[in-house]
Amino acid sequence: MSFVFSDITISIDGFASGLGQTAEKPFGDSPAQELHRWMFEDAEENAAEIKAVAAADAFVMGRNMFGPDRGEFDLHWMGWWGPNPPYHGPVFVLSHHKREPLAMEGGTTFTFVNDGIEAALEQATAAAGADGRVSIAGGAATVNQYLKAGLINELRTHIAPVILGAGERLLLDVPARTVSIVSARGSALATHISYRIG
């Protein structure tokens, strides 16, 4: 059975992005650009965590993580990452709107799933293989849906030293349950805590 995990960076008040997302501001109007400094400005110190983020055979993400548009897709939009996204494998995007699969450079193919989180996870699991690894890539609303359904084995939080005050909050409406700490480590720009769920 596939191992399902999620890596997500949050502020110390629990937000993964701010309000007011646009094509020019992927993380909204808040100082959310501070969230991911640990990956870009301190990559050497955080090399193990950065490597683990991409160590998946298939990925699932929400519509807002793929792009800023709502409603019908802007077919000119190819994602935030340019022609060669960092996934290099199959990515299943949750959406209420249809779009043909989008093949990109480097082996990334975005497939748009219209029939719910379980269907997207089934497709990702099939693509990953019986002993594969599936990443629930985000955003927070998508991770919350999978946590609420009990479908994530390990949650890896990367807590940045910033307060956003508003936005998309991790663990919103997730029911009470026991978790155990798998690992915890601090660096200059993030505290990394991984939890086994259930």
N, C-alpha and C positions, 0 to 999 in steps of 0.2 A: 504494500500500500504506500502511496506517495506520502512524503513528509511535507506538511504545509506550514510555512512560516511567513512572518511579515516583519520587515524592517521599516521603521517609521521614525522620522525626526520630529520632535515636538519642542515647544517652548516650556519653560518651567511651570507655566500655568496650563499646560496641556493642549495647546493648539498646534496643528500641523500646517496651517496656512492662515492668512488673514482674510478680511472681507474685500470684495471689490475686484475679483480676478478679471484680468483682461489679457489680450494677446501680448501687450507690452509689460504687464505686471503679473507674471504667473502665480505669485504668492499673495496678490492683493495689495491693499493700501498700507498695511502695517510694515514694521521693520522685519518682515519675514525672511528677507534675504540673509539675515543673521543666522537663520536656522542651519544652513548647510555650509557655513564657513569651515567646519571641522573636516569636511570632505575635500575642500579645494585649497584652503590655506594651511592645513595641517595634515596633509595626506600621508606623510611618512609616519607620523605618530599613530595615525588611525588606519594604517594599511590593512590590518587584519579585519577590521569591521567593514571597510570599503570593499574588500575582496568578498566577504560573506554576503553583502547586499546583492551582488550579481551572481552568486553561486546557486543558480536555479536552472532547471531544465525547461520550465515554462512559467509564465507570469499571468496574473490577473490584475487589472486595474479598472478604476472607475472612469466614467466619461470625462469628468473634470480634470483628471490627471492626464488624459490624452490631449485635451484642448479646452479653450475658453468658451467655445460656442455652445449654445443651448438650442434645443429644437432640432430641426433637420441639419445634417452635417454640411459644413462648407467643404466641398470636395477638394478644394485647393489646399486645405489644412492637412499637413502631414505629421503633426505632433510637434512638441516643444524642442526636439533634440536635433533637428536638421536631418540630412539624408541618411546618416548612419547612427541610429539610436543605440544606446548602451546595452540593450538586452541580448542581442545576437541569438535570438530564439523566438519561439511562438509566444505572443502576447494576446490575451483575450480581454477585450474592452467591453465592459458592461454598458449597455445603451438601450434606450427605448426606441431608437431609430435605426433603420437598416443602412448598412453600407457594405460594399464589397470588401473582401480582404485586401489589405494594403501591404505589399511586399517592399521592404526597404533594403538599403545596403547593409552588409555585415550579417545577414541571416535573420534579421528581425522581420516578422510578419505580424501585423495587427489584424486580428479577427474580431468582428463586432458581434456580440452576443446579446440577443433580445429577449431571452426567456429566463432571466434570473441568475442569482448567484450560484445556485447549485449546478445549473447547466454549464455555467462558465467554468466552475471548478472541475466538473466531469470532463470537459474538453481539455482543460489544462492537465489534468491527471493522465488522461489518455495520451496526450502529447509528450508528457514527461516520462512515461513508462512506469511499470509496476513498482520499481524501487526508486523512482525519480523524486525530485525536489520541486515543489511548486511555491512560488512567492506571491503573496497577496501584496502587490506593490503600493497600493494606496488609491486615493487619499484616505483621510481619516474616516469619512462616511462609509467607504467601502470596507475598510478594515473593521469598523464597528459592526457592520452587517455580518461579516464572517465570524467575528467573536461572539456576537449574539446567537448565532446559529450553532456555535460550538465546533467550528470547522477549521480552526487554527491550532496547530500543535505547539508552536513557539512564537512568542511576541518579543521582538527585539526593539527596544526603545533607545533612541539617541537624543538625550535631553540637552538642548542648547541653552546657554546662559542669557536668555532674553525673555522678556514678558511681552506677549502680544496683546493681551487684554480682550480680544474678540477674534472670532474666526471659526474654523472647522476644528472641533475638539475631539481628541481621541477619547474613547471609552464612554461617549455619550450614549445613554440608554442601554448600556451593556449590563446584563444582570449580575448580581453578586455571585462569586465563585472563588474557590481557593486556587492560588497559583504558587509556584515555587520558583525561586531564583536559580537560574542556570549559571549566570556569570554576571559580574559587575566590575566595571573598570572606568576610571576617570582619566580624562585628558584635558588639555588647556581649554578646548572649545566645545567639549561635550562630555556627558556622563553616559556610558553605555551600560544598560541593564537589560538582560534577556530573561524572559519568564517562560517556564513550561506551563501551559494552560491545562487545567483539569486535574 
